[in-house]
Amino acid sequence: MLKKLLQITLMLIATMGLVFAQVDVNKADKAALDSVKGVGAVTSERILAERTKGGNFKDWSDFEKRVKGISDKSAVKLSTAGLRVNGQPKSGAAAPAAKEESKKAADKIPAKK
């Protein structure tokens, strides 16, 4: 019983790393793209079709122009969730930990009277 519990715990820990993994649109397969929060089956198919048709994405601007349904706002959300273009996050997208730290810092700033 203890051995099974230990195995389950280790598997959960191992899969937790996948949740926070960064996924590059130029290298990822359908399963990897689907693992990013905000990318569903339709969006991953669009990304793969456009990558096959037009080659790798040069940057976030190129990605947004070529993939139907990806706006600047959704690109920021996808980047925050771990999606990358050529290994780069979208400018303006903060990492989840950075958001928390900036919130804590803002709480420490005294209000003007």
Gaussian input, Z-matrix of N, CA and C with variables (Angstrom, degrees):
# hf/3-21g

backbone

0 1
 N
 C     1     B1
 C     2     B2     1     A1
 N     3     B3     2     A2     1     D1
 C     4     B4     3     A3     2     D2
 C     5     B5     4     A4     3     D3
 N     6     B6     5     A5     4     D4
 C     7     B7     6     A6     5     D5
 C     8     B8     7     A7     6     D6
 N     9     B9     8     A8     7     D7
 C    10    B10     9     A9     8     D8
 C    11    B11    10    A10     9     D9
 N    12    B12    11    A11    10    D10
 C    13    B13    12    A12    11    D11
 C    14    B14    13    A13    12    D12
 N    15    B15    14    A14    13    D13
 C    16    B16    15    A15    14    D14
 C    17    B17    16    A16    15    D15
 N    18    B18    17    A17    16    D16
 C    19    B19    18    A18    17    D17
 C    20    B20    19    A19    18    D18
 N    21    B21    20    A20    19    D19
 C    22    B22    21    A21    20    D20
 C    23    B23    22    A22    21    D21
 N    24    B24    23    A23    22    D22
 C    25    B25    24    A24    23    D23
 C    26    B26    25    A25    24    D24
 N    27    B27    26    A26    25    D25
 C    28    B28    27    A27    26    D26
 C    29    B29    28    A28    27    D27
 N    30    B30    29    A29    28    D28
 C    31    B31    30    A30    29    D29
 C    32    B32    31    A31    30    D30
 N    33    B33    32    A32    31    D31
 C    34    B34    33    A33    32    D32
 C    35    B35    34    A34    33    D33
 N    36    B36    35    A35    34    D34
 C    37    B37    36    A36    35    D35
 C    38    B38    37    A37    36    D36
 N    39    B39    38    A38    37    D37
 C    40    B40    39    A39    38    D38
 C    41    B41    40    A40    39    D39
 N    42    B42    41    A41    40    D40
 C    43    B43    42    A42    41    D41
 C    44    B44    43    A43    42    D42
 N    45    B45    44    A44    43    D43
 C    46    B46    45    A45    44    D44
 C    47    B47    46    A46    45    D45
 N    48    B48    47    A47    46    D46
 C    49    B49    48    A48    47    D47
 C    50    B50    49    A49    48    D48
 N    51    B51    50    A50    49    D49
 C    52    B52    51    A51    50    D50
 C    53    B53    52    A52    51    D51
 N    54    B54    53    A53    52    D52
 C    55    B55    54    A54    53    D53
 C    56    B56    55    A55    54    D54
 N    57    B57    56    A56    55    D55
 C    58    B58    57    A57    56    D56
 C    59    B59    58    A58    57    D57
 N    60    B60    59    A59    58    D58
 C    61    B61    60    A60    59    D59
 C    62    B62    61    A61    60    D60
 N    63    B63    62    A62    61    D61
 C    64    B64    63    A63    62    D62
 C    65    B65    64    A64    63    D63
 N    66    B66    65    A65    64    D64
 C    67    B67    66    A66    65    D65
 C    68    B68    67    A67    66    D66
 N    69    B69    68    A68    67    D67
 C    70    B70    69    A69    68    D68
 C    71    B71    70    A70    69    D69
 N    72    B72    71    A71    70    D70
 C    73    B73    72    A72    71    D71
 C    74    B74    73    A73    72    D72
 N    75    B75    74    A74    73    D73
 C    76    B76    75    A75    74    D74
 C    77    B77    76    A76    75    D75
 N    78    B78    77    A77    76    D76
 C    79    B79    78    A78    77    D77
 C    80    B80    79    A79    78    D78
 N    81    B81    80    A80    79    D79
 C    82    B82    81    A81    80    D80
 C    83    B83    82    A82    81    D81
 N    84    B84    83    A83    82    D82
 C    85    B85    84    A84    83    D83
 C    86    B86    85    A85    84    D84
 N    87    B87    86    A86    85    D85
 C    88    B88    87    A87    86    D86
 C    89    B89    88    A88    87    D87
 N    90    B90    89    A89    88    D88
 C    91    B91    90    A90    89    D89
 C    92    B92    91    A91    90    D90
 N    93    B93    92    A92    91    D91
 C    94    B94    93    A93    92    D92
 C    95    B95    94    A94    93    D93
 N    96    B96    95    A95    94    D94
 C    97    B97    96    A96    95    D95
 C    98    B98    97    A97    96    D96
 N    99    B99    98    A98    97    D97
 C   100   B100    99    A99    98    D98
 C   101   B101   100   A100    99    D99
 N   102   B102   101   A101   100   D100
 C   103   B103   102   A102   101   D101
 C   104   B104   103   A103   102   D102
 N   105   B105   104   A104   103   D103
 C   106   B106   105   A105   104   D104
 C   107   B107   106   A106   105   D105
 N   108   B108   107   A107   106   D106
 C   109   B109   108   A108   107   D107
 C   110   B110   109   A109   108   D108
 N   111   B111   110   A110   109   D109
 C   112   B112   111   A111   110   D110
 C   113   B113   112   A112   111   D111
 N   114   B114   113   A113   112   D112
 C   115   B115   114   A114   113   D113
 C   116   B116   115   A115   114   D114
 N   117   B117   116   A116   115   D115
 C   118   B118   117   A117   116   D116
 C   119   B119   118   A118   117   D117
 N   120   B120   119   A119   118   D118
 C   121   B121   120   A120   119   D119
 C   122   B122   121   A121   120   D120
 N   123   B123   122   A122   121   D121
 C   124   B124   123   A123   122   D122
 C   125   B125   124   A124   123   D123
 N   126   B126   125   A125   124   D124
 C   127   B127   126   A126   125   D125
 C   128   B128   127   A127   126   D126
 N   129   B129   128   A128   127   D127
 C   130   B130   129   A129   128   D128
 C   131   B131   130   A130   129   D129
 N   132   B132   131   A131   130   D130
 C   133   B133   132   A132   131   D131
 C   134   B134   133   A133   132   D132
 N   135   B135   134   A134   133   D133
 C   136   B136   135   A135   134   D134
 C   137   B137   136   A136   135   D135
 N   138   B138   137   A137   136   D136
 C   139   B139   138   A138   137   D137
 C   140   B140   139   A139   138   D138
 N   141   B141   140   A140   139   D139
 C   142   B142   141   A141   140   D140
 C   143   B143   142   A142   141   D141
 N   144   B144   143   A143   142   D142
 C   145   B145   144   A144   143   D143
 C   146   B146   145   A145   144   D144
 N   147   B147   146   A146   145   D145
 C   148   B148   147   A147   146   D146
 C   149   B149   148   A148   147   D147
 N   150   B150   149   A149   148   D148
 C   151   B151   150   A150   149   D149
 C   152   B152   151   A151   150   D150
 N   153   B153   152   A152   151   D151
 C   154   B154   153   A153   152   D152
 C   155   B155   154   A154   153   D153
 N   156   B156   155   A155   154   D154
 C   157   B157   156   A156   155   D155
 C   158   B158   157   A157   156   D156
 N   159   B159   158   A158   157   D157
 C   160   B160   159   A159   158   D158
 C   161   B161   160   A160   159   D159
 N   162   B162   161   A161   160   D160
 C   163   B163   162   A162   161   D161
 C   164   B164   163   A163   162   D162
 N   165   B165   164   A164   163   D163
 C   166   B166   165   A165   164   D164
 C   167   B167   166   A166   165   D165
 N   168   B168   167   A167   166   D166
 C   169   B169   168   A168   167   D167
 C   170   B170   169   A169   168   D168
 N   171   B171   170   A170   169   D169
 C   172   B172   171   A171   170   D170
 C   173   B173   172   A172   171   D171
 N   174   B174   173   A173   172   D172
 C   175   B175   174   A174   173   D173
 C   176   B176   175   A175   174   D174
 N   177   B177   176   A176   175   D175
 C   178   B178   177   A177   176   D176
 C   179   B179   178   A178   177   D177
 N   180   B180   179   A179   178   D178
 C   181   B181   180   A180   179   D179
 C   182   B182   181   A181   180   D180
 N   183   B183   182   A182   181   D181
 C   184   B184   183   A183   182   D182
 C   185   B185   184   A184   183   D183
 N   186   B186   185   A185   184   D184
 C   187   B187   186   A186   185   D185
 C   188   B188   187   A187   186   D186
 N   189   B189   188   A188   187   D187
 C   190   B190   189   A189   188   D188
 C   191   B191   190   A190   189   D189
 N   192   B192   191   A191   190   D190
 C   193   B193   192   A192   191   D191
 C   194   B194   193   A193   192   D192
 N   195   B195   194   A194   193   D193
 C   196   B196   195   A195   194   D194
 C   197   B197   196   A196   195   D195
 N   198   B198   197   A197   196   D196
 C   199   B199   198   A198   197   D197
 C   200   B200   199   A199   198   D198
 N   201   B201   200   A200   199   D199
 C   202   B202   201   A201   200   D200
 C   203   B203   202   A202   201   D201
 N   204   B204   203   A203   202   D202
 C   205   B205   204   A204   203   D203
 C   206   B206   205   A205   204   D204
 N   207   B207   206   A206   205   D205
 C   208   B208   207   A207   206   D206
 C   209   B209   208   A208   207   D207
 N   210   B210   209   A209   208   D208
 C   211   B211   210   A210   209   D209
 C   212   B212   211   A211   210   D210
 N   213   B213   212   A212   211   D211
 C   214   B214   213   A213   212   D212
 C   215   B215   214   A214   213   D213
 N   216   B216   215   A215   214   D214
 C   217   B217   216   A216   215   D215
 C   218   B218   217   A217   216   D216
 N   219   B219   218   A218   217   D217
 C   220   B220   219   A219   218   D218
 C   221   B221   220   A220   219   D219
 N   222   B222   221   A221   220   D220
 C   223   B223   222   A222   221   D221
 C   224   B224   223   A223   222   D222
 N   225   B225   224   A224   223   D223
 C   226   B226   225   A225   224   D224
 C   227   B227   226   A226   225   D225
 N   228   B228   227   A227   226   D226
 C   229   B229   228   A228   227   D227
 C   230   B230   229   A229   228   D228
 N   231   B231   230   A230   229   D229
 C   232   B232   231   A231   230   D230
 C   233   B233   232   A232   231   D231
 N   234   B234   233   A233   232   D232
 C   235   B235   234   A234   233   D233
 C   236   B236   235   A235   234   D234
 N   237   B237   236   A236   235   D235
 C   238   B238   237   A237   236   D236
 C   239   B239   238   A238   237   D237
 N   240   B240   239   A239   238   D238
 C   241   B241   240   A240   239   D239
 C   242   B242   241   A241   240   D240
 N   243   B243   242   A242   241   D241
 C   244   B244   243   A243   242   D242
 C   245   B245   244   A244   243   D243
 N   246   B246   245   A245   244   D244
 C   247   B247   246   A246   245   D245
 C   248   B248   247   A247   246   D246
 N   249   B249   248   A248   247   D247
 C   250   B250   249   A249   248   D248
 C   251   B251   250   A250   249   D249
 N   252   B252   251   A251   250   D250
 C   253   B253   252   A252   251   D251
 C   254   B254   253   A253   252   D252
 N   255   B255   254   A254   253   D253
 C   256   B256   255   A255   254   D254
 C   257   B257   256   A256   255   D255
 N   258   B258   257   A257   256   D256
 C   259   B259   258   A258   257   D257
 C   260   B260   259   A259   258   D258
 N   261   B261   260   A260   259   D259
 C   262   B262   261   A261   260   D260
 C   263   B263   262   A262   261   D261
 N   264   B264   263   A263   262   D262
 C   265   B265   264   A264   263   D263
 C   266   B266   265   A265   264   D264
 N   267   B267   266   A266   265   D265
 C   268   B268   267   A267   266   D266
 C   269   B269   268   A268   267   D267
 N   270   B270   269   A269   268   D268
 C   271   B271   270   A270   269   D269
 C   272   B272   271   A271   270   D270
 N   273   B273   272   A272   271   D271
 C   274   B274   273   A273   272   D272
 C   275   B275   274   A274   273   D273
 N   276   B276   275   A275   274   D274
 C   277   B277   276   A276   275   D275
 C   278   B278   277   A277   276   D276
 N   279   B279   278   A278   277   D277
 C   280   B280   279   A279   278   D278
 C   281   B281   280   A280   279   D279
 N   282   B282   281   A281   280   D280
 C   283   B283   282   A282   281   D281
 C   284   B284   283   A283   282   D282
 N   285   B285   284   A284   283   D283
 C   286   B286   285   A285   284   D284
 C   287   B287   286   A286   285   D285
 N   288   B288   287   A287   286   D286
 C   289   B289   288   A288   287   D287
 C   290   B290   289   A289   288   D288
 N   291   B291   290   A290   289   D289
 C   292   B292   291   A291   290   D290
 C   293   B293   292   A292   291   D291
 N   294   B294   293   A293   292   D292
 C   295   B295   294   A294   293   D293
 C   296   B296   295   A295   294   D294
 N   297   B297   296   A296   295   D295
 C   298   B298   297   A297   296   D296
 C   299   B299   298   A298   297   D297
 N   300   B300   299   A299   298   D298
 C   301   B301   300   A300   299   D299
 C   302   B302   301   A301   300   D300
 N   303   B303   302   A302   301   D301
 C   304   B304   303   A303   302   D302
 C   305   B305   304   A304   303   D303
 N   306   B306   305   A305   304   D304
 C   307   B307   306   A306   305   D305
 C   308   B308   307   A307   306   D306
 N   309   B309   308   A308   307   D307
 C   310   B310   309   A309   308   D308
 C   311   B311   310   A310   309   D309
 N   312   B312   311   A311   310   D310
 C   313   B313   312   A312   311   D311
 C   314   B314   313   A313   312   D312
 N   315   B315   314   A314   313   D313
 C   316   B316   315   A315   314   D314
 C   317   B317   316   A316   315   D315
 N   318   B318   317   A317   316   D316
 C   319   B319   318   A318   317   D317
 C   320   B320   319   A319   318   D318
 N   321   B321   320   A320   319   D319
 C   322   B322   321   A321   320   D320
 C   323   B323   322   A322   321   D321
 N   324   B324   323   A323   322   D322
 C   325   B325   324   A324   323   D323
 C   326   B326   325   A325   324   D324
 N   327   B327   326   A326   325   D325
 C   328   B328   327   A327   326   D326
 C   329   B329   328   A328   327   D327
 N   330   B330   329   A329   328   D328
 C   331   B331   330   A330   329   D329
 C   332   B332   331   A331   330   D330
 N   333   B333   332   A332   331   D331
 C   334   B334   333   A333   332   D332
 C   335   B335   334   A334   333   D333
 N   336   B336   335   A335   334   D334
 C   337   B337   336   A336   335   D335
 C   338   B338   337   A337   336   D336

   B1=1.4534
   B2=1.5335
   B3=1.3242
   B4=1.4631
   B5=1.5300
   B6=1.3178
   B7=1.4646
   B8=1.5330
   B9=1.3330
   B10=1.4694
   B11=1.5222
   B12=1.3123
   B13=1.4606
   B14=1.5224
   B15=1.3169
   B16=1.4544
   B17=1.5385
   B18=1.3288
   B19=1.4573
   B20=1.5290
   B21=1.2987
   B22=1.4647
   B23=1.5208
   B24=1.3045
   B25=1.4611
   B26=1.5232
   B27=1.3188
   B28=1.4588
   B29=1.5319
   B30=1.3228
   B31=1.4651
   B32=1.5270
   B33=1.3188
   B34=1.4632
   B35=1.5271
   B36=1.3055
   B37=1.4673
   B38=1.5291
   B39=1.3193
   B40=1.4650
   B41=1.5239
   B42=1.3223
   B43=1.4624
   B44=1.5181
   B45=1.3037
   B46=1.4681
   B47=1.5266
   B48=1.3057
   B49=1.4580
   B50=1.5200
   B51=1.3269
   B52=1.4608
   B53=1.5247
   B54=1.3221
   B55=1.4569
   B56=1.5182
   B57=1.3239
   B58=1.4497
   B59=1.5220
   B60=1.3200
   B61=1.4630
   B62=1.5184
   B63=1.3127
   B64=1.4490
   B65=1.5218
   B66=1.3176
   B67=1.4550
   B68=1.5237
   B69=1.3264
   B70=1.4604
   B71=1.5290
   B72=1.3448
   B73=1.4683
   B74=1.5190
   B75=1.3118
   B76=1.4588
   B77=1.5242
   B78=1.3231
   B79=1.4644
   B80=1.5202
   B81=1.3144
   B82=1.4642
   B83=1.5194
   B84=1.3315
   B85=1.4521
   B86=1.5327
   B87=1.3125
   B88=1.4659
   B89=1.5246
   B90=1.3020
   B91=1.4629
   B92=1.5317
   B93=1.3196
   B94=1.4674
   B95=1.5240
   B96=1.3317
   B97=1.4646
   B98=1.5197
   B99=1.3298
   B100=1.4658
   B101=1.5233
   B102=1.3178
   B103=1.4628
   B104=1.5258
   B105=1.3242
   B106=1.4660
   B107=1.5231
   B108=1.3200
   B109=1.4652
   B110=1.5212
   B111=1.3309
   B112=1.4540
   B113=1.5146
   B114=1.3280
   B115=1.4693
   B116=1.5179
   B117=1.3088
   B118=1.4563
   B119=1.5079
   B120=1.3052
   B121=1.4630
   B122=1.5310
   B123=1.3306
   B124=1.4682
   B125=1.5227
   B126=1.3298
   B127=1.4639
   B128=1.5197
   B129=1.3187
   B130=1.4680
   B131=1.5262
   B132=1.3308
   B133=1.4688
   B134=1.5251
   B135=1.3337
   B136=1.4713
   B137=1.5256
   B138=1.3322
   B139=1.4665
   B140=1.5227
   B141=1.3225
   B142=1.4666
   B143=1.5300
   B144=1.3327
   B145=1.4666
   B146=1.5303
   B147=1.3222
   B148=1.4629
   B149=1.5247
   B150=1.3221
   B151=1.4703
   B152=1.5264
   B153=1.3268
   B154=1.4623
   B155=1.5248
   B156=1.3184
   B157=1.4674
   B158=1.5246
   B159=1.3335
   B160=1.4598
   B161=1.5109
   B162=1.3129
   B163=1.4652
   B164=1.5252
   B165=1.3164
   B166=1.4576
   B167=1.5264
   B168=1.3268
   B169=1.4587
   B170=1.5245
   B171=1.3373
   B172=1.4631
   B173=1.5220
   B174=1.3282
   B175=1.4617
   B176=1.5259
   B177=1.3189
   B178=1.4598
   B179=1.5225
   B180=1.3039
   B181=1.4619
   B182=1.5270
   B183=1.3170
   B184=1.4536
   B185=1.5272
   B186=1.3073
   B187=1.4682
   B188=1.5288
   B189=1.3278
   B190=1.4692
   B191=1.5348
   B192=1.3196
   B193=1.4701
   B194=1.5212
   B195=1.3162
   B196=1.4631
   B197=1.5139
   B198=1.3344
   B199=1.4671
   B200=1.5280
   B201=1.3202
   B202=1.4626
   B203=1.5370
   B204=1.3229
   B205=1.4635
   B206=1.5130
   B207=1.3248
   B208=1.4649
   B209=1.5329
   B210=1.3164
   B211=1.4681
   B212=1.5268
   B213=1.3153
   B214=1.4608
   B215=1.5269
   B216=1.3147
   B217=1.4703
   B218=1.5330
   B219=1.3350
   B220=1.4698
   B221=1.5231
   B222=1.3365
   B223=1.4666
   B224=1.5306
   B225=1.3186
   B226=1.4672
   B227=1.5303
   B228=1.3307
   B229=1.4725
   B230=1.5251
   B231=1.3307
   B232=1.4641
   B233=1.5246
   B234=1.3128
   B235=1.4581
   B236=1.5185
   B237=1.3275
   B238=1.4704
   B239=1.5231
   B240=1.3342
   B241=1.4691
   B242=1.5264
   B243=1.3460
   B244=1.4592
   B245=1.5098
   B246=1.3272
   B247=1.4581
   B248=1.5263
   B249=1.3285
   B250=1.4614
   B251=1.5217
   B252=1.3348
   B253=1.4626
   B254=1.5206
   B255=1.3222
   B256=1.4687
   B257=1.5232
   B258=1.3250
   B259=1.4612
   B260=1.5183
   B261=1.3334
   B262=1.4660
   B263=1.5291
   B264=1.3309
   B265=1.4604
   B266=1.5275
   B267=1.2912
   B268=1.4689
   B269=1.5202
   B270=1.3212
   B271=1.4563
   B272=1.5275
   B273=1.3076
   B274=1.4536
   B275=1.5100
   B276=1.3303
   B277=1.4645
   B278=1.5164
   B279=1.3083
   B280=1.4617
   B281=1.5194
   B282=1.2988
   B283=1.4611
   B284=1.5226
   B285=1.3220
   B286=1.4585
   B287=1.5246
   B288=1.3327
   B289=1.4719
   B290=1.5234
   B291=1.3228
   B292=1.4597
   B293=1.5164
   B294=1.3211
   B295=1.4609
   B296=1.5174
   B297=1.3279
   B298=1.4602
   B299=1.5191
   B300=1.3371
   B301=1.4600
   B302=1.5230
   B303=1.3346
   B304=1.4616
   B305=1.5196
   B306=1.3227
   B307=1.4638
   B308=1.5240
   B309=1.3340
   B310=1.4609
   B311=1.5221
   B312=1.3248
   B313=1.4516
   B314=1.5371
   B315=1.3448
   B316=1.4521
   B317=1.5255
   B318=1.3206
   B319=1.4687
   B320=1.5102
   B321=1.3297
   B322=1.4601
   B323=1.5299
   B324=1.3298
   B325=1.4618
   B326=1.5218
   B327=1.3222
   B328=1.4741
   B329=1.5229
   B330=1.3260
   B331=1.4600
   B332=1.5205
   B333=1.3466
   B334=1.4663
   B335=1.5204
   B336=1.3369
   B337=1.4641
   B338=1.4870
   A1=110.08
   A2=115.96
   A3=120.52
   A4=110.26
   A5=116.07
   A6=120.41
   A7=110.85
   A8=117.16
   A9=121.30
   A10=110.56
   A11=117.58
   A12=121.93
   A13=110.55
   A14=116.77
   A15=121.34
   A16=110.85
   A17=117.34
   A18=121.09
   A19=111.19
   A20=116.91
   A21=121.04
   A22=110.20
   A23=117.18
   A24=121.77
   A25=110.47
   A26=117.73
   A27=121.35
   A28=111.94
   A29=117.07
   A30=119.98
   A31=111.05
   A32=117.05
   A33=120.20
   A34=111.13
   A35=116.46
   A36=120.67
   A37=110.21
   A38=116.61
   A39=120.80
   A40=111.61
   A41=117.96
   A42=120.54
   A43=112.41
   A44=118.62
   A45=120.83
   A46=110.47
   A47=117.03
   A48=120.75
   A49=111.89
   A50=117.22
   A51=120.80
   A52=111.90
   A53=116.87
   A54=120.88
   A55=110.52
   A56=117.51
   A57=121.95
   A58=112.95
   A59=116.58
   A60=120.33
   A61=110.80
   A62=115.22
   A63=120.70
   A64=108.44
   A65=115.82
   A66=122.11
   A67=108.38
   A68=116.67
   A69=121.36
   A70=109.23
   A71=116.72
   A72=120.62
   A73=113.03
   A74=118.19
   A75=120.92
   A76=113.07
   A77=117.76
   A78=120.92
   A79=113.42
   A80=117.08
   A81=121.62
   A82=112.97
   A83=114.52
   A84=120.44
   A85=107.94
   A86=117.04
   A87=121.60
   A88=111.78
   A89=117.69
   A90=120.89
   A91=111.44
   A92=116.61
   A93=120.06
   A94=110.77
   A95=116.72
   A96=119.65
   A97=111.11
   A98=117.04
   A99=121.31
   A100=112.15
   A101=117.59
   A102=120.48
   A103=112.90
   A104=117.46
   A105=121.20
   A106=108.86
   A107=115.95
   A108=120.47
   A109=108.89
   A110=116.21
   A111=121.01
   A112=113.88
   A113=116.61
   A114=120.71
   A115=107.61
   A116=115.52
   A117=120.64
   A118=111.07
   A119=115.04
   A120=120.82
   A121=112.07
   A122=116.93
   A123=120.56
   A124=110.62
   A125=116.46
   A126=120.09
   A127=111.44
   A128=117.38
   A129=119.07
   A130=110.86
   A131=117.76
   A132=121.04
   A133=110.42
   A134=117.10
   A135=120.57
   A136=111.24
   A137=115.93
   A138=120.20
   A139=110.31
   A140=116.71
   A141=120.40
   A142=111.63
   A143=117.24
   A144=120.32
   A145=110.63
   A146=116.32
   A147=119.72
   A148=111.27
   A149=116.64
   A150=120.12
   A151=110.52
   A152=117.33
   A153=121.61
   A154=110.22
   A155=116.43
   A156=121.89
   A157=112.65
   A158=117.39
   A159=120.72
   A160=115.83
   A161=117.70
   A162=120.08
   A163=111.91
   A164=115.19
   A165=120.42
   A166=111.58
   A167=114.52
   A168=120.98
   A169=108.19
   A170=116.18
   A171=120.68
   A172=111.97
   A173=115.44
   A174=121.15
   A175=108.10
   A176=116.21
   A177=120.34
   A178=111.63
   A179=117.54
   A180=120.73
   A181=110.40
   A182=116.29
   A183=121.95
   A184=110.51
   A185=116.96
   A186=122.99
   A187=110.54
   A188=116.84
   A189=121.32
   A190=111.80
   A191=117.23
   A192=121.19
   A193=111.70
   A194=116.77
   A195=120.56
   A196=115.01
   A197=118.13
   A198=119.79
   A199=109.16
   A200=115.84
   A201=121.72
   A202=109.81
   A203=115.26
   A204=120.38
   A205=114.43
   A206=117.88
   A207=120.83
   A208=108.03
   A209=114.92
   A210=120.84
   A211=108.32
   A212=116.08
   A213=120.40
   A214=110.45
   A215=116.02
   A216=121.20
   A217=111.09
   A218=116.85
   A219=119.04
   A220=110.76
   A221=117.42
   A222=120.67
   A223=110.61
   A224=117.24
   A225=120.82
   A226=109.71
   A227=116.89
   A228=120.44
   A229=111.41
   A230=116.37
   A231=120.06
   A232=110.89
   A233=117.10
   A234=120.82
   A235=110.81
   A236=115.96
   A237=120.38
   A238=110.85
   A239=116.17
   A240=121.16
   A241=112.88
   A242=117.88
   A243=120.00
   A244=115.60
   A245=118.86
   A246=120.24
   A247=109.70
   A248=116.36
   A249=122.31
   A250=109.89
   A251=115.73
   A252=122.08
   A253=105.89
   A254=116.26
   A255=122.54
   A256=111.67
   A257=115.97
   A258=121.50
   A259=114.57
   A260=117.51
   A261=120.92
   A262=111.20
   A263=116.94
   A264=119.28
   A265=109.73
   A266=116.60
   A267=121.51
   A268=108.28
   A269=117.14
   A270=119.14
   A271=107.95
   A272=115.55
   A273=120.96
   A274=113.02
   A275=116.70
   A276=120.61
   A277=108.76
   A278=115.90
   A279=120.37
   A280=109.71
   A281=115.40
   A282=120.40
   A283=107.68
   A284=118.91
   A285=120.85
   A286=113.39
   A287=117.61
   A288=120.00
   A289=110.79
   A290=117.09
   A291=120.77
   A292=110.78
   A293=117.27
   A294=120.17
   A295=110.30
   A296=115.88
   A297=120.77
   A298=110.75
   A299=117.49
   A300=121.22
   A301=111.27
   A302=117.28
   A303=119.37
   A304=110.52
   A305=117.12
   A306=120.68
   A307=109.95
   A308=116.61
   A309=120.35
   A310=110.74
   A311=117.22
   A312=121.23
   A313=110.59
   A314=116.42
   A315=120.23
   A316=111.25
   A317=116.38
   A318=120.29
   A319=111.96
   A320=117.34
   A321=121.26
   A322=112.88
   A323=117.68
   A324=121.33
   A325=108.95
   A326=117.52
   A327=118.68
   A328=110.92
   A329=115.49
   A330=121.60
   A331=109.80
   A332=116.12
   A333=120.88
   A334=108.99
   A335=114.63
   A336=119.45
   A337=112.01
   D1=-45.48
   D2=-178.94
   D3=-64.77
   D4=-37.57
   D5=179.60
   D6=-63.29
   D7=-42.95
   D8=178.78
   D9=-64.71
   D10=-41.77
   D11=179.10
   D12=-62.69
   D13=-40.84
   D14=177.89
   D15=-65.03
   D16=-42.04
   D17=178.00
   D18=-62.14
   D19=-43.74
   D20=179.60
   D21=-63.45
   D22=-43.30
   D23=179.66
   D24=-61.91
   D25=-45.37
   D26=179.01
   D27=-63.22
   D28=-38.62
   D29=178.01
   D30=-66.18
   D31=-39.97
   D32=178.03
   D33=-63.42
   D34=-42.41
   D35=179.01
   D36=-63.79
   D37=-42.29
   D38=-179.47
   D39=-64.76
   D40=-39.72
   D41=-179.26
   D42=-76.63
   D43=-20.74
   D44=177.54
   D45=-63.54
   D46=-33.83
   D47=177.77
   D48=-64.43
   D49=-30.69
   D50=178.84
   D51=-68.92
   D52=-29.94
   D53=-179.52
   D54=-63.76
   D55=-36.19
   D56=-176.63
   D57=-100.51
   D58=11.27
   D59=-177.98
   D60=-71.82
   D61=148.34
   D62=176.20
   D63=-89.98
   D64=137.57
   D65=-176.46
   D66=-121.57
   D67=121.14
   D68=179.01
   D69=-90.67
   D70=126.02
   D71=-177.17
   D72=-62.90
   D73=-22.63
   D74=-178.91
   D75=-84.84
   D76=-11.87
   D77=-177.50
   D78=-119.73
   D79=-18.51
   D80=-170.74
   D81=-76.72
   D82=148.87
   D83=171.60
   D84=-95.06
   D85=-178.09
   D86=-176.38
   D87=-59.43
   D88=-43.39
   D89=-178.15
   D90=-63.22
   D91=-41.86
   D92=179.43
   D93=-65.96
   D94=-42.26
   D95=178.12
   D96=-63.94
   D97=-41.48
   D98=178.76
   D99=-63.13
   D100=-23.63
   D101=-178.18
   D102=-76.03
   D103=-13.20
   D104=179.11
   D105=-81.85
   D106=128.63
   D107=179.30
   D108=-61.14
   D109=126.20
   D110=-179.41
   D111=102.63
   D112=-13.67
   D113=176.71
   D114=-105.35
   D115=114.29
   D116=177.80
   D117=-100.53
   D118=-171.19
   D119=-177.53
   D120=-61.94
   D121=-41.52
   D122=-178.07
   D123=-66.70
   D124=-45.61
   D125=-179.01
   D126=-65.53
   D127=-41.47
   D128=179.12
   D129=-63.87
   D130=-37.31
   D131=176.60
   D132=-64.47
   D133=-41.03
   D134=178.23
   D135=-63.20
   D136=-42.57
   D137=179.42
   D138=-61.93
   D139=-48.56
   D140=-178.56
   D141=-64.77
   D142=-40.25
   D143=179.63
   D144=-64.50
   D145=-43.02
   D146=-179.17
   D147=-69.16
   D148=-36.64
   D149=177.71
   D150=-66.19
   D151=-38.22
   D152=177.57
   D153=-67.34
   D154=-42.22
   D155=-177.04
   D156=-71.75
   D157=-45.91
   D158=-171.74
   D159=-112.94
   D160=4.05
   D161=-178.37
   D162=84.47
   D163=-175.49
   D164=-178.20
   D165=-61.45
   D166=152.23
   D167=176.96
   D168=-79.08
   D169=135.33
   D170=-177.43
   D171=-77.49
   D172=-42.69
   D173=-177.67
   D174=-159.92
   D175=-176.72
   D176=-177.93
   D177=-63.69
   D178=-36.47
   D179=179.28
   D180=-62.10
   D181=-45.75
   D182=177.41
   D183=-60.74
   D184=-43.05
   D185=179.06
   D186=-60.28
   D187=-47.61
   D188=-178.96
   D189=-64.25
   D190=-37.97
   D191=-179.46
   D192=-69.08
   D193=-38.88
   D194=-171.65
   D195=-87.85
   D196=-26.49
   D197=-176.13
   D198=-101.08
   D199=115.06
   D200=-179.34
   D201=-61.77
   D202=133.60
   D203=176.96
   D204=94.62
   D205=-3.63
   D206=179.10
   D207=-101.95
   D208=108.40
   D209=176.86
   D210=-99.10
   D211=175.39
   D212=177.84
   D213=-59.85
   D214=-42.70
   D215=-178.58
   D216=-64.88
   D217=-44.77
   D218=-179.86
   D219=-69.97
   D220=-31.65
   D221=177.73
   D222=-63.98
   D223=-39.26
   D224=177.74
   D225=-63.23
   D226=-43.47
   D227=178.88
   D228=-63.51
   D229=-42.80
   D230=179.77
   D231=-65.53
   D232=-39.20
   D233=178.45
   D234=-64.31
   D235=-41.76
   D236=177.41
   D237=-62.38
   D238=-32.85
   D239=179.19
   D240=-78.29
   D241=-7.78
   D242=175.78
   D243=120.15
   D244=-1.68
   D245=179.59
   D246=-76.30
   D247=138.81
   D248=-178.72
   D249=-131.80
   D250=151.17
   D251=172.16
   D252=-118.10
   D253=117.29
   D254=-174.47
   D255=53.60
   D256=37.41
   D257=177.23
   D258=78.81
   D259=1.68
   D260=-175.45
   D261=-106.80
   D262=136.58
   D263=172.58
   D264=-75.90
   D265=161.90
   D266=176.86
   D267=-71.19
   D268=133.03
   D269=177.72
   D270=-64.41
   D271=137.69
   D272=-176.28
   D273=95.59
   D274=-9.01
   D275=177.98
   D276=-96.93
   D277=116.83
   D278=179.66
   D279=-89.65
   D280=146.50
   D281=174.66
   D282=-68.98
   D283=148.14
   D284=-178.76
   D285=-53.89
   D286=-40.06
   D287=179.92
   D288=-67.23
   D289=-36.41
   D290=-179.98
   D291=-66.73
   D292=-35.80
   D293=176.95
   D294=-61.17
   D295=-44.70
   D296=-178.82
   D297=-63.51
   D298=-42.27
   D299=179.76
   D300=-65.66
   D301=-40.09
   D302=-179.69
   D303=-68.82
   D304=-32.08
   D305=176.94
   D306=-66.82
   D307=-42.56
   D308=178.05
   D309=-63.60
   D310=-40.76
   D311=179.29
   D312=-64.53
   D313=-39.93
   D314=-179.82
   D315=-66.50
   D316=-32.04
   D317=178.49
   D318=-68.02
   D319=-24.82
   D320=-178.26
   D321=-83.32
   D322=-15.83
   D323=-178.51
   D324=-76.75
   D325=122.57
   D326=-179.03
   D327=-70.80
   D328=145.64
   D329=179.17
   D330=-74.69
   D331=146.38
   D332=177.67
   D333=-74.62
   D334=143.50
   D335=179.89
   D336=-107.29

